């Protein structure tokens, strides 16, 4: 059963995503370096979770390499789940955030992200190197063509019904999410198998069989190794690290809202009351909080300078000396970094 359990773990990984494997020079800018909307567990340059003891993908036991089987008396450990499967039936999304992310019903929105991970994993060969084609890449480069992205989107619509008038922005968000999920999945395969000199059980991962050798050749070749070296350098440069844990924003946001509500009920106006959600949630996610006595900002040394610049940016915005827009809002001004354009 270990192989099947491991498929579920990798399914969860690709569904939830990870920013570890993005490489700006390859045209894969990390879409989460300012605000990781899903709040995925961050990893160091070697792929280990920050602040955690390194564990296997199950969190408790290693999967056998290809061809090995669990012992006759081995049973699935408590809490382990079966293999990932396609989400069946028709599911209705009733609310969509401004950025295009499905938000309600909560469980359906969660399943939407999971299913997008299943769709991209099930349809895209892991030997595909790039998500986007750029002018710097020739016809010989491996990338996901627009026709394939359209197919992925149509596949999502076969399972989910969206609110009227939201399809375009949901499509943009979904394809960006799939790009993240696809890179994350390939990165986890590299960590789980290639680095250990192992091969997946193709009975468990049949879609990998025809593309595995090409995937390994790229990852272990000169171009793939050069990309990973750049990734390590980029990871080392990262200044801010969130404190969300594996639950991500979906778990943390209700807690932040409850914290604010409790202060409002006591007649206390919080220092973040007029902050845009993007800036406020970045602040909370990176360790900032509010003083329960007066609603003032409380933060550590790690984000002290960023928090100061955030308050200055909010003041400048309220006075009209700074006009935030899509290209540069208060958070980007505080972080002193230009916005990345993203990808579709």
C-alpha positions in Angstrom: 0.0 0.0 0.0 3.0 2.3 0.4 3.1 3.1 -3.3 -0.6 4.1 -3.3 -0.2 6.2 -0.2 2.7 7.9 -1.8 0.6 8.8 -4.8 -1.8 10.6 -2.5 1.0 12.5 -0.9 2.4 13.6 -4.3 -1.2 14.5 -5.4 -1.5 16.7 -2.3 1.8 18.3 -3.1 1.0 19.2 -6.6 -2.5 20.3 -5.6 -1.2 22.6 -2.9 1.9 23.8 -4.8 5.3 24.9 -3.8 7.5 27.9 -4.7 10.8 26.0 -4.3 11.4 25.2 -7.9 10.7 28.5 -9.7 13.6 30.0 -11.5 13.3 33.6 -12.7 16.0 33.3 -15.4 14.1 30.3 -16.9 10.9 32.4 -17.2 9.5 30.8 -14.1 9.3 33.7 -11.8 8.1 32.7 -8.3 4.5 34.0 -8.3 4.4 33.8 -4.5 7.5 35.6 -3.4 5.4 38.6 -2.2 2.2 36.9 -1.2 1.9 33.2 -1.4 -1.8 32.9 -1.6 -2.0 29.2 -0.8 0.6 29.5 2.0 2.6 26.4 1.1 5.4 25.1 3.3 8.6 26.9 2.4 11.7 24.8 1.7 15.4 25.5 1.7 17.6 25.2 -1.4 17.9 21.4 -0.8 14.1 21.0 -0.7 13.8 20.5 3.0 10.9 22.2 4.9 12.2 25.3 6.7 12.0 24.9 10.5 11.2 21.2 10.3 13.1 18.0 10.7 13.5 16.4 7.3 11.0 13.6 6.8 10.0 11.3 4.0 7.0 12.2 1.8 4.6 10.4 4.1 5.9 12.1 7.1 6.4 8.7 8.8 7.6 6.0 6.4 9.4 5.7 3.2 7.9 4.3 0.0 9.6 1.3 -1.4 11.6 1.8 -4.6 10.2 0.4 -7.9 9.7 -3.3 -7.8 9.6 -3.7 -4.0 6.5 -4.6 -2.1 5.4 -4.1 1.5 5.7 -7.1 3.8 2.9 -9.5 4.1 1.8 -8.2 7.4 2.3 -4.5 6.7 -0.8 -2.3 7.0 -1.5 1.3 6.2 -0.6 3.5 9.1 -3.3 5.5 10.8 -4.1 8.7 8.9 -2.8 7.6 5.6 -5.0 7.8 2.6 -5.6 5.9 -0.5 -4.5 6.8 -4.0 -5.6 10.1 -5.6 -8.5 9.9 -7.9 -10.3 12.2 -10.3 -12.9 14.3 -8.7 -16.3 12.9 -9.9 -19.6 14.6 -10.3 -20.5 18.3 -10.9 -19.4 20.9 -8.4 -20.7 24.5 -8.2 -18.5 27.5 -7.2 -20.6 30.3 -5.8 -18.0 32.9 -5.0 -14.8 34.0 -6.6 -12.2 36.4 -5.2 -11.1 39.5 -7.1 -7.9 37.8 -8.2 -9.9 34.8 -9.7 -9.4 32.3 -6.9 -12.5 30.3 -6.0 -13.6 30.9 -2.4 -17.0 29.4 -1.7 -18.3 27.0 -0.8 -15.0 26.4 1.2 -14.8 22.7 0.6 -15.6 23.0 -3.1 -13.0 25.8 -3.4 -10.4 23.5 -1.8 -11.4 20.7 -4.1 -11.0 23.0 -7.1 -7.3 23.6 -6.3 -6.8 19.8 -5.7 -8.5 19.0 -9.0 -6.4 21.5 -10.9 -3.4 19.7 -9.6 -4.7 16.3 -10.7 -5.6 17.7 -14.2 -2.2 19.1 -14.9 -0.4 16.1 -13.5 -2.5 13.7 -15.4 -2.2 15.5 -18.8 1.2 17.1 -18.9 4.3 14.9 -19.5 6.9 15.5 -16.8 9.5 15.8 -19.6 8.0 19.2 -20.5 10.6 21.7 -19.3 8.9 25.1 -19.5 5.4 26.3 -18.8 5.7 29.3 -21.1 7.4 29.9 -24.4 9.5 33.1 -24.6 11.4 34.8 -27.4 14.7 33.6 -25.9 13.7 30.0 -26.5 13.9 28.2 -29.8 11.4 25.8 -31.3 13.5 22.9 -30.0 12.7 23.9 -26.4 10.0 21.9 -24.5 7.1 24.0 -23.3 3.3 23.8 -22.8 1.6 25.1 -25.9 -1.4 27.3 -25.6 -3.6 24.6 -27.1 -2.7 22.3 -24.3 -3.4 25.0 -21.7 -6.8 25.5 -23.3 -7.4 21.7 -23.0 -6.5 21.9 -19.3 -9.0 24.7 -18.7 -11.8 22.9 -20.6 -11.1 19.8 -18.5 -11.6 21.9 -15.3 -15.0 23.2 -16.7 -16.1 19.6 -17.2 -16.2 19.3 -13.4 -16.9 22.9 -12.1 -19.6 25.4 -12.7 -18.5 29.1 -12.1 -20.5 32.2 -11.3 -21.6 34.1 -14.3 -19.0 36.6 -15.6 -16.1 35.2 -13.7 -14.7 32.7 -16.3 -11.9 34.9 -17.6 -10.3 35.8 -14.3 -10.8 32.3 -12.9 -9.0 30.9 -16.0 -6.1 33.2 -15.5 -5.7 32.3 -11.9 -6.1 28.6 -12.6 -3.5 28.4 -15.3 -1.0 30.3 -13.1 -1.8 27.9 -10.3 -1.3 24.9 -12.6 2.1 26.3 -13.6 3.1 26.3 -9.9 1.6 22.8 -9.3 3.4 21.4 -12.4 6.8 22.7 -11.3 6.2 21.5 -7.7 5.3 18.0 -8.9 8.4 17.7 -11.0 10.6 19.1 -8.2 9.2 16.5 -5.7 9.8 13.7 -8.2 13.4 14.9 -8.4 13.8 14.9 -4.6 11.9 11.7 -4.0 13.4 9.5 -6.8 16.2 11.0 -8.9 18.4 12.2 -6.0 18.1 8.7 -4.4 18.8 6.9 -7.6 15.3 5.3 -7.6 12.5 4.9 -10.1 8.8 5.3 -9.4 6.6 2.2 -9.5 5.0 2.7 -12.9 2.0 0.6 -11.9 1.3 3.4 -9.5 2.3 6.2 -11.8 1.5 4.9 -15.3 1.6 8.4 -16.9 5.3 8.7 -15.9 6.4 5.6 -17.7 6.9 7.0 -21.3 8.5 10.2 -20.2 10.6 9.2 -17.2 13.9 8.6 -19.0 13.7 11.9 -20.8 12.9 13.7 -17.5 15.8 12.1 -15.7 18.2 12.9 -18.5 17.2 16.6 -18.4 17.3 16.9 -14.6 20.7 15.2 -14.3 22.1 16.9 -17.5 24.0 20.2 -17.8 21.0 22.4 -18.4 18.9 20.9 -15.6 21.8 21.1 -13.1 22.5 24.7 -14.0 18.9 25.6 -13.4 19.0 24.0 -10.0 22.1 25.9 -9.1 20.4 29.2 -10.0 17.4 28.1 -7.9 19.7 27.5 -4.9 21.2 31.0 -5.3 17.7 32.5 -5.6 16.6 30.7 -2.5 19.6 32.0 -0.5 18.7 35.5 -1.5 15.1 35.3 -0.2 14.7 37.8 2.6 11.3 37.1 4.0 9.8 33.8 5.0 6.2 33.2 6.0 5.1 31.4 9.2 1.9 29.8 7.9 2.8 26.1 8.1 1.1 23.5 6.0 -2.4 24.8 6.6 -1.7 27.9 4.5 -3.9 31.0 4.1 -7.1 29.0 4.2 -6.4 28.0 7.8 -4.7 31.2 8.9 -7.2 33.8 7.5 -10.1 32.9 9.8 -7.8 33.2 12.8 -6.6 36.6 11.7 -10.2 37.8 11.1 -11.2 36.5 14.5 -8.4 38.4 16.1 -9.5 41.6 14.4 -13.1 41.0 15.2 -12.4 40.5 18.9 -10.6 43.9 19.0 -13.4 45.7 17.1 -16.0 44.2 19.5 -14.1 45.9 22.4 -14.1 49.2 20.6 -10.4 49.0 19.5 -9.5 50.2 16.0 -6.6 48.1 14.7 -3.5 49.6 13.1 -4.3 47.5 10.0 -8.0 48.6 9.8 -7.5 50.5 6.5 -4.8 48.3 5.0 -5.6 46.5 1.8 -6.0 42.7 2.4 -2.9 41.9 0.3 -0.6 44.0 2.6 -2.4 43.0 5.8 -2.2 39.3 5.1 1.4 39.5 4.1 2.1 41.2 7.4 0.3 38.6 9.4 1.7 35.7 7.4 5.3 36.8 8.0 5.0 36.9 11.8 3.3 40.3 12.4 0.4 40.5 14.8 -1.6 43.1 16.8 -1.4 44.2 20.4 -4.5 42.9 22.2 -4.5 46.0 24.5 -4.6 48.7 21.8 -4.5 47.1 18.4 -1.0 48.4 17.5 1.4 46.5 15.4 3.6 43.9 17.0 6.4 42.4 15.0 9.9 40.9 15.3 13.3 41.9 13.9 12.8 39.8 10.7 10.2 42.2 9.3 10.8 45.3 11.3 12.1 47.3 8.4 9.3 46.0 6.0 6.7 46.8 8.7 8.0 50.3 9.0 7.9 50.8 5.3 4.4 49.4 5.1 3.1 51.9 7.6 4.8 54.7 5.7 3.3 53.4 2.4 -0.2 53.4 4.0 0.3 56.9 5.2 1.5 58.1 1.8 -1.5 56.4 0.1 -4.0 58.0 2.5 -2.5 61.4 2.0 -2.5 61.0 -1.8 1.3 61.3 -2.2 1.4 57.7 -3.4 -1.1 56.3 -5.8 -1.1 52.5 -5.6 -1.9 50.6 -8.8 -1.7 47.0 -10.1 2.0 47.5 -11.0 3.0 48.9 -7.7 0.8 48.8 -4.6 1.6 49.5 -0.9 3.2 46.1 -0.3 5.5 46.3 -3.3 6.5 49.8 -2.3 7.4 48.5 1.2 9.3 45.5 -0.2 11.0 47.8 -2.7 10.7 45.2 -5.4 8.8 45.4 -8.8 5.8 43.2 -9.4 6.3 40.1 -11.5 3.9 39.8 -14.4 3.0 36.2 -13.8 2.2 33.6 -16.5 -0.7 32.0 -18.2 
